[in-house]
């Protein structure tokens, strides 16, 4: 080390830079929050994926079902929620979803939080203006200043919230009670090509690897940058990281392909065979079909 | 732009799913033909990239953040047909596993974001890039992505806007999205013209500039197959 002269040091290391550390602030500036926001988003995704798998290993009504039958039953129930023409029917479907969650040993508070926390609440805000006569004309219910709330408007708003709630409930039940490998395999029941299923399986696996790379990028930035950075500097950093991620993902696909080739991949996709269905599977599927038929019949009244 | 279940009638979702079927068939044939056996890992990583690009929060002036969809960027990198497959898979994973976008609405979401967005974005990019200096490819990419996301938003607005006229009860209660075209078009297009489109353009153009400056090969893989004899580029391994 001793014989290494100072001339070998790179310029940037010998240069002194004038900069002052930012003052300690108790209130964080909004522009500095994009790193935390991304890190929080990644944690939420991983948390959701882990929690979904936790419930899938319990023994309950839906967990015991063959994934193919469960997938088709849920699609039928989603159609029932889509075709229902009255608030009463949609409330009944929401109650059915709650009962299915109970029978599948999903904690009700967790299920309600997962279902009703974001999408239906967001829907409520989105459809709020529709209760007024300037969007939905009809029988006046109430005057709010110059605006009139109509019966048709209120019904329309409740209808869409209840419909979105029921749809999200059935979709959440499917994902919470099924291991993701079985869910992928179940897609074969819908005549989806094996290549597509294999690709989707790989996508699901590599999403978590890419998320980890993004997480590392942001943590590295957060732990090394002390100086306050400008918005344009942050934007150019973000786009450069997206560029790196794009090239990394393309390079990785080549590595994965070579690894597949070396393990005997011939270009023909093969996925695991689905298991056997039991009487209970046929029972749940026929019950779902009955619910759909009942909804279509009751729409007439 | 992810449409949840309940906003569109099952009939609308069904029509858009049927419209996507021939597009998916054509896309998978095209991808299989050009990429052969490596189409599976390339599409899988392309889809994983499409999924994760939405995780990047881009700081915007005024203190808020936004995220890009990346459809045009993926179309420029992989080709529009391959982008259709990659974005479709990303949307399926989002809908089934993460509740982002509806399951019945998969056809509609794929039509808007896996077909309209990458194709419009890519062909606008191609039309401009073929007439300008290669150094200005980033500008073509930015404009292409801006047009692509805005056309996709307009199509989504039309899908929402036709619901109350087509599907309502005898008493005039809208069954699905209650807003007419006169509301949905400005409600969807103005935020996309002013914010989401700008984020999309900044990200797409920025990534193209970054790749051009760093000397990374940036090619459409539907047109040029990767030569396995060549080493994988250094940046991909870093």
Interface residues (C-beta under 8 A of the other chain):
Chain A: X29 X30 X31 X33 X34 X37 X38 X41 X42 X45 X48 X49 X52 X74 X75 X78 X79 X81 X82 X83 X85 X119 X123 X127 X130 X135 X136 X137 X138 X152 X153 X155 X156 X157 X159 X160 X163 X164 X166 X167 X168 X171 X172 X174 X175 X180 X183 X193 X195 X196 X198 X199 X200 X202 X203 X204 X206 X207 X209 X210 X211 X214 X231 X234 X235 X236 X238 X239 X240 X241 X242 X243 X244 X245 X246 X247 X248 X249 X250 X251 X252 X253 X254 X255 X256 X257 X258 X260 X261 X265 X266 X267 X269
Chain B: X4 X5 X6 X7 X9 X10 X13 X28 X32 X36 X37 X38 X39 X40 X41 X42 X43 X44 X45 X46 X47 X48 X49 X51 X52 X53 X55 X56 X57 X58 X59 X60 X61 X63 X64 X65 X68 X70 X73 X77 X85 X89 X90 X92 X93 X95 X96 X97 X98 X99 X102 X103 X104 X164 X169 X171 X172 X173 X174 X175 X176 X177 X178 X179 X180 X183 X202 X203 X206 X207 X209 X210 X211 X214 X216 X226 X228 X232 X233 X235 X236 X237 X238
